[in-house]
Amino acid sequence: MTDTTDASHVTDAADVAGAAGAAVTAGADATAGANGTAGAQSIPRPPRPGDASRAGELAALFPALHAPQYWAWGRYDAQFSTVLPPDELVTNIHLVGFTEGDRVVLCRDDRDHWFLPGGTREHNESVDSCLVRELREEAGARLLGEPVWLGAHRCVTDDPVPYRPWQPHPEKAWLWGWADVAVDSVPTNPDDGEQVVEVRAVEPEEARRLLLDCHEAWWGELIALAVELRSRAR
């Protein structure tokens, strides 16, 4: 199921509000990223030389994305950083998926809202397993290579109401990444998720335009960040 930072996604807002549940036990923390596909990428990775200067450079290039935010639907103070969070804080994973021709995959639900595929980790589900599942459920897509993590929103809430009791509280993290994907089937549309009615691969500028119709300005910068870092990786 997709969680988004927009009050118009009612289903997602319920996930977010509930995700502020009880604290994770030490045993649950230890297994949070250990299940799912073998060889799943570990979060976080060790710091690398130049990480601090790189983070500063990207913050200057994409100021709206890096500005402090308040997500009213979940009562979250949110802050994006290219420094990756600990695995045990990651509750949500979303992907800028690139198809042939460097197009970006977007999904449209039955309320005519466009969004990036991704969603909430299940109990004891690894980051990579969650990403594979959400891509299939929402976009009918599969990974063609390892995801590259762009960064994450670190979020803190004062909402006392738990929804998914195994998730960290009051702090959590939304992880954002990019990867090359193939759209080779139709969304499975599970009953507890958005009902996707269209999957479209569009030019990055068109992806930004469609997302900005119902999201804040930083969503456009998120696409631009993915394009920038993908170009540097080539």
Summary of the structure (lengths in Angstrom):
residues: 234
radius of gyration: 16.4
end to end distance: 31.4
largest distance: 45.6
contacts: 753
relative contact order: 0.24
helix: 32%
strand: 27%
